[in-house]
C-alpha cells in the first residue's frame, strides 16, 4: 500500500467511526426524527 492508499483508508475509517458514534452513542439508540425517544413499532 502506498501513502495515498493509507490516507484514503484513514479518511474512510474516520468517517465510518463518526457516523457510528453519531447514530448509536450520541442519541443513545433513539429513532431518527424522535426527540422524546418514543419509537412506534408496528
Residue pairs with C-beta under 8 A, 6 or more apart in sequence:
1 9
28 37
30 37
30 39
31 37
31 39
